[in-house]
């Protein structure tokens, strides 16, 4: 699935991933391929993901919103 993490200044990440873990306002949650469509608010923390080649990556966010739709995950980060 495609993950894009952007903030007002730049694109922080764009690429294919196997799984993602988010710091949601209602608690941490994970996303795998073919996840149901959803929109969720994020709290301050780290977005953790596994790239298509198996590397574990982390990107810090101060909050924001995530949209999941048709194997595309868009994070609008603060």
C-alpha positions in Angstrom: 0.0 0.0 0.0 1.1 3.6 -0.6 1.9 5.8 2.4 2.3 9.5 2.1 3.2 11.7 5.1 3.1 15.4 4.5 3.1 18.6 6.5 2.6 22.2 5.3 6.3 22.6 4.4 7.3 19.2 2.8 6.6 15.6 2.0 8.2 13.6 4.9 7.7 10.2 3.3 6.2 8.7 0.2 6.5 5.0 -0.7 5.2 1.5 -0.5 4.8 -0.1 2.9 3.7 -3.4 4.4 2.2 -2.1 7.7 1.7 1.1 9.7 1.2 1.9 13.4 -0.4 5.2 14.3 -0.7 7.2 17.5 -4.5 7.8 17.3 -6.3 10.2 19.7 -8.4 7.2 20.8 -5.3 5.0 21.1 -2.7 3.4 19.0 -3.9 1.5 15.9 -2.4 -0.4 13.0 -3.1 -0.6 9.3 -2.4 -3.4 6.9 -3.2 -3.8 3.2 -6.9 -3.8 2.2 -7.9 -1.9 5.4 -11.4 -0.5 5.5 -11.7 3.1 4.5 -11.5 5.5 7.5 -10.4 8.9 8.7 -8.8 9.3 12.2 -7.3 12.1 14.2 -3.7 11.6 15.4 -2.0 12.8 18.6 1.6 13.6 19.2 3.8 10.6 18.8 5.5 8.4 16.1 4.1 6.9 13.0 5.9 3.6 12.7 5.9 1.6 9.5 7.6 -1.3 7.7 8.8 -0.5 4.2 8.2 -2.9 1.3 11.8 -4.0 1.6 11.4 -4.9 5.3 13.0 -1.8 7.0 11.4 -0.4 10.2 11.0 3.4 10.0 9.6 6.0 12.4 8.5 9.6 11.8 7.5 11.9 14.6 4.3 13.9 14.3 2.7 16.5 16.6 -0.8 15.6 15.6 -2.8 15.5 12.4 -5.2 13.5 10.4 -4.9 10.2 8.5 -7.1 9.1 5.6 -7.2 5.4 4.5 -8.8 4.6 1.1 -8.1 1.9 -1.4 -4.7 0.9 -0.2 -3.5 4.6 -0.1 -2.8 6.1 3.3 -2.4 9.9 3.5 -1.2 11.5 6.7 -1.6 15.3 7.0 0.8 15.9 9.9 1.4 19.0 12.1 
